[in-house]
């Protein structure tokens, strides 16, 4: 922990007394003036930034024309210790803080005010903090000695420069390119782990066993018991900010939810994600990668609690033995959404069943919103390496399912691709943002373990070759390329890279076919 951010706490203070030589007469007189140590000053529980505390002590001392040596004699402490305290690098005991306040003629409460004593002191503290920041250290920016000889104008200029530098770095971190890069790194990491996180499995097992939950639908009282086990209570209110699914109050150990039921949202899942962040000791993310990683881990924890590893694997192994694996049945057994069940299956399939898989979440326009694969299937990829935001092949079950008459029924299909033949099961799911398809696929030889393997539907895909399903026929292109001007829907998905095409985000073939269909109207 950065010494500058530590706070005063009586239980952790350790001071070094001055050498035990025979005290001088003046030192002895000063010591006689020091009152008995006070164990807990009024502001002790509030805590204070040590750098600010040190600045206030230095300001009070210099205002009175007192040197460090003179202050050391009054409180019987070494000047080196007092120098460390004034520089925010040492945490004083509360009885020493009382002695310093008495020697300087001020109160402890005054020394512990959270604001710097002067504007210059505030600038000095900020510059010191920014010079020690990860950004400055990573960029190798030389430090400037901060002392009374540094002109105030120069001090202001340095602080402003560091602020602007940090702002530019944060803008870079928040850019779509940085977000996509972070997502790609996470894709690679989860692929290498087969989408299985053993540490989180162990934590979820500990929580479910401690609260007596072994499987089946997790009822609301069970969620509350898990929350209580982790030290939190659940509060539902009608005015939760619209952009938030939940808000965790770390001070009062509460998790706030909206009291209004929201379509397509399982509040058990929302609570468990919030609890997952705390159970996993997630710090505030400092990069987009950390943000995405924490979100994946919190979602994983929630799924692992809703579908405990032991009972879920046991049932899936039996289903595999019977050659009747059905993710729909898994969702029904534990009363979760189809997508949650598919995600959980991808966590356990390779590790415990020896089955490699791929997963897609696709919008009605064909845009890929989520993807995962460790079975060799090839998804369309942007030149920067990102998958999200690209258009899934029309021949994939993830898009064919939208053409089915019964949107609630699972859609089974085999697809021949350049890397092999895959079986998949896809299902439409309604969400606030519209309908999406959730698709789970496996290599042909592993389809034998799944319900729906007897389907006769089989298509061939050459994607990402644009001639597979993206390029319009030469006849249509010649007829409409000069006259088509669609108004583009901008994808709001934060990781979406712009798909290729005449109008990025719009499928040229669909535009031309639409115009051809209605040209005679």
C-alpha positions, 0 to 999 in steps of 0.5 A: 500500500502506498505510504501516502494513502495510509491512515492513522490507526492506534493499533498499527502505530510504532514510533522510534524513540530518540536515543536514551542518552541522559536528557538535557535540562531543557529536554527534561523541562519540555517532557514535564510539560507533556500531558499523559498519553491519550489513548483515543483522540476524538478524530481517531476513528475518522482516519486521515491521509498521512501526507496531509497530516504531515503537511499540517504538522510542518505548517504549524511548526514553521509558522511558529518558527520552530525547527525539527530539532526544537520540536524533537526536544519538546516531544522527546523524539528523534528528528529523523522520525519527525521528518518522516512523519512530516513527509507522510512516510511514517504513521505516529502513535496517537499519544505522540500526535497529542504531544506534537499538538501540545508542543505546537499549541494546536489541537489534534482535531486541527492537525487531522483535518482532511484538507491541506493547510495552504494552497501551496501545500495542496499543490505540493501533495498533489505533485508528490502523489502524481510523481509516484503514480503508476502512470508517471513511473511507467512513462519514466518521467523524472521527478522534481524535488519539492521544496520551498525553493520551487517557485509556486508558478512552476509548481502549478505548471507541473501539477497541470502537466501531470493532470493532462498527462493522466487525462490523455492516458485515461482517454486512451484506456477508454477508447474502443480500440483499447476495449477491443484489445482487452477483450481479445486478451481475455478471449485468449486467456479463457481459451487457454483455460478451457473457460474453467476457473478452479479457484472460483469453483472452490469459492462457490463450493465453500459458499454453497456448502456453508449455506446448505445449498446442494443443487436444484432451483435456488430460491430467494431465501437461499440467496439471502442466506448466501448474502448473509453468510458473506456479510451483506443484506439485500434491499430493494428500492424503486429509485435505483439508477437506470444504468445500474443493475445493483449498487453495493454499499460497502460501508453498511454492507447492503446490496441495493436492487430495483424493486421493479421486476425487469424483463429478462433479468434474474435478480438472483443472478444480479445479487450473486454477481454483486456478491462475487465481486466482494467474495473475490476481493475485487479492487476498483479496476484500473484498466479495461482489461481488469474491468472485463476480467472482473465481470467475467469472474463475477458472472462465473461465481454467480453461475457456479453458485446457481449450478454447483459444480458437484451436482451439475457435473454428476448430472451431466456425466449421467446425461453423457452416458445416456447420450442425452445431454440437453442444456434446455434440461439443465436450465429447467432443472435449476430455473435459470435462463438458457444463456446462463445454462449454456455459459455454465455448460461451457465452464464444465464441458471440457474439464469434466466431460472431455467435450470441446465447445463453441458459443455465440450470442447473435442479434437478429441482424447477425451481429455477434455480441459474445463468442467463445470457442475451444473446438477449432471453429472459426468466427469472422474476425476484424483486422484488429483481431476482435470477434464481437461486432462482426456478422455471423455467417448466415449458414450458422444455426445462430442465424438460421434459428431466426427463420424458424416458425416456432421461436421458442423451440430449439433449432438443431443443425450440422454445419460444414466449415473449412475447419470441420463439421460442427453440430449446434443447438440454437434458441431465441431469447428475448432481452430488453435490447431485442431478441438474440440467439444463443447457440452452443456447438460441438465438433461432429464426433462429439454430437453423439452425446447430445439430444437433437443429434438426429437432425437432418438439417445440414448447411455448408459455410465457407466464412470468413470467405466473403463469397460465402454469404456476404457478397451480393451477386454481381447482377444485384451489385451492378444494378443497385451499388450506385443507388443504395444509401441506407441509414445505418443503425449504430451498434451500441455494443461497447466492444463492437469493431466496425464490420467491413462493407460499403456502409459499415454495420450494414450487410450489402447483400441484405440492402440490395435484395431488399431494394430488388424485392420492392423495386416494382412496388 
